[in-house]
Every structure is written in structure tokens, then in C-alpha cells.
Amino acid sequence: MRNEYFKIIDTAFVQSLLDGNLYMNSLNYFRKLEEGKEEKENKAQKDYMEGVCGTVPKNQLRQFGFHFSKDLLDVMGDHVTLLSDNYGFNNLFCLYRLQIDEDTKSILRPSKQLVDFNDEGSVPKVVVRFRDSEEFVRRLESALHTALVEQTIEYAIYGGVTYESAWTSADGPGTRSAFHKDPSYSYQKEWRLCILSRKWVDEAISFPVGNLKDICEIIPLEQFLDHLDQVYPGYTLVDQTAFRPPETYRMFGKVNAVSRFMHGYMPRMIQKPIRSDEAEADWHYTQFLSLSDRQQEIDPYLNERLQYYKDLDHMELLAQYRLSQGRWVEGTNAFAYMLQNAPEHVKEDPARFFFQLHTILLQHQEPAKAARFLAVAVSQYELKGELERIMRSDCLLTLGFYDQAMELFEELQQKSSDPILEYDLAVSTFYLLRFEEAADHLKAFIRYFSQSHTIAHKTDDLLQLIKCFKTHTPLEEISKEHPFLGLTWTKQIEDALREAQVTKKRLYLGIDALYQLEIAQKWKLVVALPKITVVPLTIVRLMELYKETGVPVFYRIIEQLAGMENVSVQSPDLKNYLTIDEKFPELPPHYKMELALVEMENL
């Protein structure tokens, strides 16, 4: 069995296709057709399930975290379709795939329904036949490789469409992709190319694959539908075939974490919760309570069961339920209960216990608490190995200990090719004033990681600042207001700096002193000192103020620090910082870090 490809197309666009330009509408375009926004388009292109990434039976919505009012549930059907907004940014190029059986010299007859591709009242369409489909695919793959190298696309996938009912084949989010369609469209025998552009723009693209004139020919749509045996003399047209091989796909590039909405064509990994029989029974009972509109009974019930069993399974059930209600602080209380009342069970699986708690705290901007619990995990529960390094690097990065975090990221890169490490290194080296390294890391991250709107916004902000200091091009000033307007140079500061010149001791410069040095132009008092130390969060604060205002004074301070060989960006010992954090919780983070570093030296 082999395949040949055909394109049913308007005559006005034939020449562009022969020139090698594959016109690809976004998936959102086909979604709009169904919404009636493109009324002139033909019905064959309208698919009411286009863009569906899964379905959920109405009685299971709450199990997947979807909550609707009873009035809305009453008018819903038995199944609810799930649409992915991100899905719509994919661009599609579609062909008819003709099945040819060389053993029996037979061809599967195209369906008469394909005439629906003719638009009512417009010029009839023609058919472009790819005489050498293998050569077409070879040229396509070559063009895809080029596009990936030039970083114009994030990924590309091609293959045949699977025709399955969403109600029977999809049982949750992420179970359908752009390569799934309803069985009512099976007559289209569709082959698709799906591309995600790095621009993430909802618009059509024209993807160049090189001239195709030598491998294509044009035939009338009528001949394709009614007289295909003239195109293939010696072959017999048949109305059905028993041979239906499973669909296969070729993929180019990477479907990364933030764009994994296209994973429906991939083999699915089935993960079953590991719970005791008692915990599994309690979980099912909570589902019953939820579906019976008795949610108010769930928390007291799970809390009672945790106090009875005092195990990690029931702790997780209670914590996860509270998290689903947005009560994350109460969710962490379940972990605190276990530490106080059943530490022996925590010791059975400290990684399971502490990593969940760590994730919750970081997701809710509590890195200092996460760092304290990590210290407990390492000292009292023997948490070791790569997980400990990952958790430590998370805490250090989020707290702004960039010099210490960078060392861990470089160590982790020896064992992992995760592109997020490149982004973390870009951030770390940037705030250590190593702008060239930051640019290299960010470039690697952009090349290998998804450019969704969220990620693109983060990378664009960082890239703008990196370029500012790499090219020495200041930002535009947008406000003259900032917190240091009242600071002036004083004799006390000058005396302290002159004393440092005499003693030759290491000098710690905080953000206030740096601002005063710049406005008074007294940098000559520090340029000759053996070593000047600035904490990373001071650099972070300077960058924040500069980005918010564009005030040149902050730009000049950063430029001055980056150009001084005796400047070291160094964070204090984490334990000292956490002590300061507990004693002075109201202080801004950069002041806490400066104070911790000075106190370390005094000790």
C-alpha cells in the first residue's frame, strides 16, 4: 500500500502552490468558520470539533476541576467539549491522501462528497496531483529542517488524520489533537501538516518548500472524482478496502512543556495514584460527596481520616482538596500536622512529603519558608541527591541568591538538557552583571523552548534589558519619580569611604550608598579599593527601578558597577539571611540581604 497526495484548490492559488508556497490557515480560522464568521466558505471546511482538545462526561466535570452552577449543568449535554486557546495558533496544510494497493492494482475511489469543496457561486476548484509524493515529502522535510535552524518555527508534525468520535475516544483534557476529526469527515482521507510558528500569531502563513512544478500536475475536480482510472490506467477503482494501517506521524522540533497541548498524537503515559486501599476508598467517597452537592462535608471528613490514619496518603487527600478550593495556607497545615504528629511516616518517604510542600510554597511566593523546610528535610530527614539540589536551586533562584544558584544550575546541566536551565542561567548571570553570558543563555533558551505568550513576555523583558547594557543604549525615561529622590551626599559617607581606603578592607555597598555615589560623582573614592561587594538583590532593585522609570541615574550606576574590576556580586549565607528575614520581616528583600552580609562579616 502506498499513498499519493492531492490538493483541492482555487484556481487563483494554483501558481503559488506550484511555486512551492504552502498556504496554511491557523486552526482558529477553521474554528471561526464553524462560528459563522466566514459565511461564504464551503461546508466541507467546517468542522464543529476543530480545536477540541478533549471531552469530559458531565458527571465527571468536578473530578477534572471544572465547576459550574446547577442551572448551567441542567442545560448541558451529557458530554462537554474542551477547547484550547493555544491550540488555535497552529497552522495547517491539508491534502487528500489517495490509497493505492500495488498488489491488487486497485485504488480507493474518492468520495463524491469532496465536491463540497466547491464554493457556491464561485469559480470551481481544480486538483493539484503530487505525482511524486515521496519527493514532495523529502523537500518538505528539508524545508522544515531549515526553518528550525533559522528559528522561524517551533515544531512541525505531519501525518494522517484519525477519525474517531470525541465522545468515545476522548475522556479528558489533552486526549485529542489537530490530527483527530469526527468520523463524519472520514471521506476526506486527510493528510495534514501542522506547524507552530515562533511568533504565536493567529494568522495565515505561507511556508516555502521550493519549486514543485516538476512533481505536480493539474487535473479537473470532475476527473478526480469520476474518472480517476484515466489518471491511473491499469488500476481498478474500489469503494472500500479492508487494509487500514495505524496512523503514524513525523515530528520536527520539540513540543515543550508550555505548548504540550499538541500531545494528543503521542503515546499517553498512564499514571495511577499510589494510595492505600483505605485512602482510595476515602477518595471515592469524597467524589460521591462532591457529585451529590455535599462539598461542605468533605473537609471535616478528610481531616478526621487524617487524624485517624496519620499517613501521607490521607495528608495528600486533605491538602489537595484544600488547594482545589484556593485555601493553600490551610493546605500546608496538613503537612505541618504530619511533622508534629507522625514524623516517622514522613521519614518513610521524605522526598514525596517535602517536594510537594516545596512546590506549594514556591507557587505561592513563599521561598523563605520553602528554604526553611528544605533545611529541616536535609538535617532531620536525610533528603539527599539530585532532588535536594533541584529544591535548593529553586529556593536560591527565587530568593535572589543568583551567585549560589548559578553553580547549582551548571551542575544540574551536566545531567539534564532541560532548556529551562538556560533561562535560569540567563537570569542569574544577568543579575551578576555578566551580560554576554546572559545573552548566550537566553539565546539557547529561546531556540529550544516554547514561545507561548507567557514565556515570550518574560524573555522579551529580559532580552530588552540585556540589549540595553550590552549595546550601551539607555531606555527611554518615562518617569522622574523614584524612592531615592531625597538622598544627598553627606560627610559621614565620605569619611567612611576614606577610612576604607586606608584600612584596605572589603567594602559593602548598599543601594543607598550606590545612589549617593552616583549623584555626587564620588566613584573615585571606591575604584581603587581592593574589593567591593554588592548583593544580587541590590542589582535586582536597581534594575527594577530602571525598568519602571528609565531614570538615567540607575542606568549609570549599573554601568559603573559592571565596568569595575574590583566589584563582586555576592550573596550572604542562606542561614544568615533567613535569620534576618525572621527578625525583620517588614524590610525589603534587598535590605535583608545587605544586612545579612554585613552581619556575617561582623561575626
C-alpha angles and dihedrals in degrees: 000000000000135000136228123192130228132185121209102208145160112264090236091066100043096093093051090052092049088051087059102258112138106204108214124187119203118256086243087064091062090045089056090052089062091048089058096246092125100044096167095061119101124260094241089071094051114095116171090202095051109129095017110143096187146321134242127203108244093240091057099049094105092051088062093046098259115134125187134169118265091245091057093044090053092061095043122100122242091271130041122209120223120215123197116215090202089053091069094066092071116102120221135206112188133197136176110248113215115203115219122187108204093187094060096025090233135139127204105243115240114244120257086228088077087079085078087079086077110096114231112252096006137098110294118250128246131211126244111207119205098216092187104038093171091057090048090054091047092054091045092053091048090052091048092053089051092049091051092050090049089046096232093127132039098207143337131207129185134184145103125309119249114221110213134142110256090218093062104028101042121064104165145347116325097021097114131049140179086285094065124083136167116272090244087075096050091107087072092069087203130199114192140198112202121192131181110205118214089233092066091211122155097233141099119273134198111222115201119219101164132264113326101182094106094057101038138072133184122235131174117262089237092057091048092052101037110020108032090136086072089060090048107036113195094029126107123225113230129187097219143011131204093213112091112161118200115265117260129192139205118214131197124191123004135300098215132198098272095046099041090122086104093063095104092098092054127087107271122234110223112214119188120194112252103227137147117254089254093052092045090053091049091050091054090048091054089052089053091050091049095049089047092056091247096123092139088070097054101077096047090046095050092043090053092048091050092053089049099047101024092199135133093250094062092039089057093048091054095042094047092049092051091047090053087057092052092250097126097156090056087046090061089049088072089060092047089052090056093049091051100039109024111023090150090066091049089055090056090068112003093165092058092047102043100039091056091049090045092053093049093050095048092046088057097046098255102129095148091057090046090053092051092051090047089056089052091048093052098041101039106022102036096238104177145155132041095336090059090051092049093050091045092050089050091054095044093049094047092046092049099249089141099161092055094040092052092060091054093047091053089049092049091050089064089068103027135048092198105147092214086075088064090056092047090051091048090055093044097049091044092059089045086060093246096132099168092054091046090054092051093050093047091049090054091048094050091049096053106028133071119272099212116158093263095049093041090055092053094046094045092054092050093043091053092055094044091053090047093061098031092055096031091236112145122220121249113272109244102168137018093203120103138143097258101058093111097053118108136177114270136193089239091063092047092050091051092052094047090051089053089054089057099043094041090215123151111274124217113209120198127197093265093053092047091053092049092048090055099046091047093040091228098142090124087074092065108027092083096048116113095236137002121190126204122178118236094241089059088059089046091053092047089051092048092051091046094050092046096048111014087220106166094223091072091047091052093049092053092045090050093050093046091053098049115094093201094059119105122187103212136162124214127247108292093231091057091049093051090051091053090045091057094045097045108024092159094062119102111256095249092054090049090053093047091049092048092052094049092047090051090057092047091052 
